Amino acid sequence: MIFRWPMIFPREERMRKAAYCLAMVLAAGAGIGPARAQVTTEAPAPVPGARAVTVEHITVHAPTLEGNLEGDAVDRDVYVVLPPGYAANPKKRYPVVYALHGYSIGAAQWMAEIHVPQTIEGAYAQGAREMIVVLPDSKTVHNGSMYSSSVTTGDFETFISRDLVTYIDGHYRTIAKRESRGLAGHSMGGYGTSRIGMKHADVFGALYMLSPCCLSPRALGPIDPKTWETLEAVKAPADSGTLPFMARAQLATAAAWSPNPQNPPLYLDLPVKDGQPRPEVLAKWAANAPLAFVDQYVGALRRYRAIAIDVGDQDGLKVDAGKLHEALDSYRIANSFEIYPGTHTSHVAFRIQEQVIPFFSRNLDFGEAP
């Protein structure tokens, strides 16, 4: 179906804390705490005269998710934002930006957080060139796929980089080459952008990471017995819905990075068992940290037309974001890095309108002279 996004809804503050929590669950056992209140996100003022985009809500079948052990949906919700001129110019083809949401939310909720379509319309009204923007839903039973490859969750990494790209190129008027595809994401989506970007430079031509989480390998830290007892007592994947935010994030991380097909009912290994740390599991988690494997993908990263990283000055993720920037600089891989005034989500909508869409407008191949 086709619809215009009607309004902006507030969501729980715990979503605002998503990246902090995922970074923290890699560092220490998560405490069990109360639910948090709701907040709204800020948005730039509507740009006068901005032309309307069209938002299509479609379903894309993902062969790479078939047979996943925790029963995550194989047919995924996807939102496709078509530019104002798409219908009026039936022979024109467009670059595509794939935009990845963070942990604990889906694509529809992220659209509300970043005030789409208003911010995309505003970017065009202020001079950005028109493109197609695709927002896939990668939420799982434990609230997040980590955009990784796992028999437990399914191969979300390949869903994004192959299944989804193939579908969009086959059903929309795209410029079907890597130089005309961008990949962006916030928080867990920023992690996904770094991971997928490094491994699939043959698919994408430019990257934008907003407040990427989970970049560094981390030690376990102090063990909270109550948390681990609670997690080990979960009897079915769906039961994680009753868990506190950070405990549930532990399951999501384990499902993505330490799957175990021989360990029902969750088919994952936690980094603590019977109150004792498990170094072999922590090693698997560390192996999925982009700062641990960036050196292996220097050649791939050099292929990008442009790479950008940004993060709020009140966001604890700014340290690791800076480390990724420094790693790229050390290899003389061209990239931009900005710390802007804001928290983890307070100004992300502004970034979409004023930075992200203009970035891809400048750096993707539009198939013609500017």
N, C-alpha and C positions, 0 to 999 in steps of 0.2 A: 504494500500500500504506500501511498505518497501522502505526506502531511507536512505542515509547517509546525515547528516546535512551538508550543503555545505559551509557556511561561517558565519561570525559574522557581524551582522548589528548594527549600532548605534541606540539608541532610545532617546526620549526626556528626558531632565534632570528632568522633573517633575516626571518621573518614579523613578529616583534616590531618589527623596524626598518622595516617597510613604508612608513609615512608619511614617516619621515626620508628614505628613499631616493627616494621620488617627489618630495619637495621638492628634494632635492639634484640629481636629474637635470635639473630645470629650471634649476638654477644653474650646473652645471659638467659637463664630461664625466666619466662614471663610470669609475672605475678598475676593473681586473679583479683580483679577489681570491679567496681561498679560500672554501670553504663554511664555514658556522658551525655551532656545536653546537646541540643542542635544549634547549628550556626548557619548563616548564609554566606555566600561568597560575593565579593565586590565585582563590579563590571564597569567598563568604560561607558560613557554616555552614548546613546545611539547616534550614529553619524547622519546628519540630515541628507536626504536624497539617496540614501543607500538602497540599491536595488535588491529585491528579494531573491534568495537562493531557493532551491527545492530540496527537501530532505526526503529520501526514499528509505523506508524500513524494509529490508529484505532478509531472507534466510539463505545462508550458504552452507552446503553440505561439506564436511571436512573428512575426507578419506583417512587422513593421518590421525584422526581422533578415534577412529573405529576400534572397538575392542578395549577401550581404556577400562581399567579395573575398578575405578570408583564410580563408574556410571555417569560421567559428565556428558552433557548433550553433544551429539555429533553434528546436529544442524544448529548453526550459530547465528544469532541475531547480528546484523550488520546495518549500520546507518551510512548512507551514501549522500553526501552533500554536493549537489550539482550546481555549477555556477549560474549566475543570472542569464548568461547568453547561451546556455546549453541547448534549450529547446528552439531558440530562434535561429540557430546556426547549425543545421543538421549535418553539415559536412565537416565541421570543425572538430579537431581532436585536442585533448587536454592532458597535461601532466597530472599525476595522482600523488597525493600525500596520504600515507597510512598513519593514523594517529591512535596510539595505544593508551588505554586507561590504567589507573593505578589499582592497588590492592583494596579489596572490600567493596568495590563498586563495579558496576557494569558500564557498558558504553552509554546507555541512556542517562544514567546518573552523572557520568562525566560530562556529557553534553550540557546538562544543567549547571554543573560546576563551572565550566568554561564559557557559559552563556552562548552556546551555538544554537541557532545560526547567527545571532546578532553580531558576534565578534568577527565571524568570517565575512559577513556582509559589510561590516565597518572597514575591514582591511581592504576589500575591493574598492569601496567608496573613496578610500584615501590613496588609491593608486596601485595597489598590488594587482598583479595580473591574475586572471581567473584560472582556477584549477579545480579538479575534483578532490574532495576530502572524504576519506573512508575511515569509519570508526567501528572496528569489530569488537564484539563482546567476548572476553576471554575469562569470565568469571567461572569458578568451579565450585564443587560441593563444599570445599574449605575456603572459598572466597577469593581465590586467585591462582592463576596458572604459573606465574613467574615466567611466562612466555618461554618455557623450557620444554625439553623432550623427555618423556617419562612414560613407561608402560602403565603407570597408575593413573595419571591425568590424561594421557595422550600426548601426541607430539604437537604442542602449540607453536613451537618454533617454526616447524615446517608448514603448519596451517597458515601462519602469517606470510611466510616468505614464498610459498608455492601455491597452496590451494586457493587462498584468497586472491592473490595477485592474478592467477590464471582465470578465476571467475570474473573478476572485475574487468580484465582485458577482453574477456569473451562476451561481456554483456553491456559494456559502455564504450564510448568513443574516447579511448585513451591513446596516448602516445606510448606504445608498448615497448619501451626500452629502458634500461637501467638509469640512463642519464635524465630521464623524465619521471622518475619515481623518487619520492622522499619518504623517509621514515622518521616519526617523532613520537614522543611519549612522555608522560609525567609520572614520577615516583616509580612504582613497579613497572609502569610503561616506559620510563626512562631507562630502567634496567634492561627491559626487553629491547629497547632501541640499541643500547650498547652491545648486548649479546648478539642479537640478530644482525645488527649492522656489521660487526666484526666477522661473522661467519658467512654472511651472504652479500658481500660486496658485488657479486655478479648480478644481483637483483635490484639494488637501490643505488641512487647516485648522490644523495645528500642526507645528512642526519642532524636531528635537533633533539637534544636530551634536556628535559626540564626536571630539575630536582631529582636526578636518578638515585634510586636507593640501592642498597645491597652490593656496592661496588667492591668492598674489601673483604678478604678472608677474616674471620673473627674467632677468638677463643670463646669457650663456653661461659666462663664467668661463674659466679656463685650459683649453686643449685637450690631451687626452691622445691622441697619435696612435695608440697601440696599440688603444685602445678603439674609435675610429672606424674604423680599418682592419678590426677584427674585425666590427663591425656591417655595414660595406659589403660584407663577404665572405659574408654570410648568403645562401644560395641558395634557401631555401624557408621559408615561415612556421613550419613544424614544427621547423626546425633551431634556432629560438631556445631550445628546451628545453635545449640543451647550454650555453647562455651563462651567465655569472655573473649574479647577481641584478640588479645595477644596470644592466648592459648590456642585459639583457632589458627592464627598466623603460623604457629609452630607446625601445625599439621599441614598447612598449605606448602610450607617450605620443604618439609620432609617428603610430601607426596611428589614434589617436583624434583628434588635433588637427591633423595635417598630412597627411591622406590624399592619395594621388595615383593615380587610376585608370589613368594612363598610364605608371606606373613599376613594372612587374612585376619580380620575383615577389612583393615584399612590399607593393606598392601604397601606399607612404608616402614622405615626404621627411624625411630627417634634418636637424638644424640645422647639421651640418658635412658638407662634401663635399670630397674630395681635400685634407683638412687645413685647409680654409678655412671660417670661419663663414658662415652663410646668413641674413642679416637678415630676409629675407622669410618664412622658416620660423619664426624666433624670434617674429616679429610675430604669426603664427597661434597660436603657443603662448600668447603673452601675452594674446591676445584671449579665451582660454578661462579666464582667471583671474578668479574671482568678485570680488576686490577691484578689478578693472579694469572690471567691468560692473555692480556693485551699484547705481550711481547710476541706471541705466536702469530698475531694477525697484523703486523706492521705493514706488510706488503698489501694486504687487502685494504687497510685504512688509507693508504696512500692513493687509492683509486677514487676516493670520494671528491666530488667537486667542492664540497664544503661540509664542515662539521661545526656544530655549535653546542655549547653547554651553558645553562644558566641555573641559578638557585637564589633563593631569598637570603638576605643577611641574617634573618632570625630563624633560619632552617638549619638544624643540626647536620643535615646532609651536605652542607657547604664544604666541609673538610675533605670528604672523599671525592666530591665533584672536582675540587681543586687538584686533588692527586691525579685524577684521570687527565685533567688538562695538562698537568706537569708531565705526565707520562707521554702524552702526545707531543708536547713540546720537545721532550728529550730526544725523540726520533725525528724531529723537524717535520711533523705531520701538521699541516695547516689546520688551525681550529680557532674558534673564538670562545671566550669564557667571560661570563658576567655575573657578579653578585649584585643583585638589585634590592632595594628596600622592600621587605615583606616577609611573611611567614611561609609555611610550606604551600599554602593554597591561596593566600589572601589576594595575590595579584596575578594569578595564572591566567585568568581571563584577559587581563590587559596584555600579557605576554603573547597570547594567541593572536590578538588583533594587531599589536604594534610591532611584534618581533617575529613570531613563527611564520605566519602567512607571508609577510614581506621577505623573510629569509628565503623561503622556497621560491617566491616570485623572482628573486635575483639569481638563484643558483640552479634551478632546474632547466632542462632543455625544453623549450616550448615549440620546437620544430620549425621555427621561423626566426627571422631577425627581430630583435626587440623593437 
